[in-house]
């Protein structure tokens, strides 16, 4: 079965003027990188921009925030972008199983930090029946996590609850405060803020779900056309990750800028969480991708005819690992 995505205009003036590969002999290669949601995970891309790491590796990168991972994948499928930072969700796995040549080249974080927070009157999963739950968009990571967790806890996400597309963590926190939703899955520092506002945690996704959270996604056709471009992007991303992990002050500045966060306690907690969570040598974890496969298989059993290895290219991380490139990043 062939999967087709409608082109998504990420930024009109940006993308209309930018060919897929525009590298001249002495000019940096122009690329567009999308990420779904403004958070610490995407903050590494701002590290690469602010510290000049993209330029160091011959890249003129435009970093674009999109509403959800599904939008980022659509842009990648349409040839409007070259890389997407997101999760192994139903949208990506389903598209791959349907024939789209998406491929994961790195697994940056292999554990979740998400927490499911609820209105104070909700004490057990059974209390969620008939309630409204906020997610980013349908097909997003939060949508996937909520549906998967509800099923594991004996609830039917189609019948027992109403899932509402709200937006990012700030929008979902606002909806909780206003009472327009009864629950939401939030990442840090979002769930820390919500809990301080009086919304208790019902469960922690990090404890309940084994999941490969953040991936670098590109297309096999891009690798075939310009492997050097992909390798240079990998070098830049991994160097930015190392800088974030090594330099606490710099990392905190990125968090404050990315999240517009002034609370020093939350900034420190956020840095500690993600400096530890980011993998220095980000080989994709195939076994943890099985969670995504199980979820997608509920509506598309044919996904189980495939293996996670089919959707992964470990060669970039392997080359950077064996060459000593990654090790040197942490010797400085």
Secondary structure, DSSP 8 states (H G I E B T S, - for coil): ---------S-HHHHHT--S----SSS-EEEEEEEESSSHHHHHHHHHHHTTHHHHTTEEEEEEEESSHHHHHHHHHTTS-SEEEE---HHHHHHHHTT--EEEEEEEE-S---EEEE-TT--SGGGGTT-EEEESSTTSHHHHHHHHHHHHTT--TTTT-EEEE--SHHHHHHHHHHTS-SEEEE-TTHHHHHHHTT--EEEEHHHH-----EEEEEEHHHHHH-HHHHHHHHHHHHHHHHHHHH-HHHHHHHHHHHHT---HHHHHHHHHHHHHHS-SS----TGGGHHHHHHHHTT-GGGGGS-GGGGB--HHHHHHHHTTHHHHHTT-
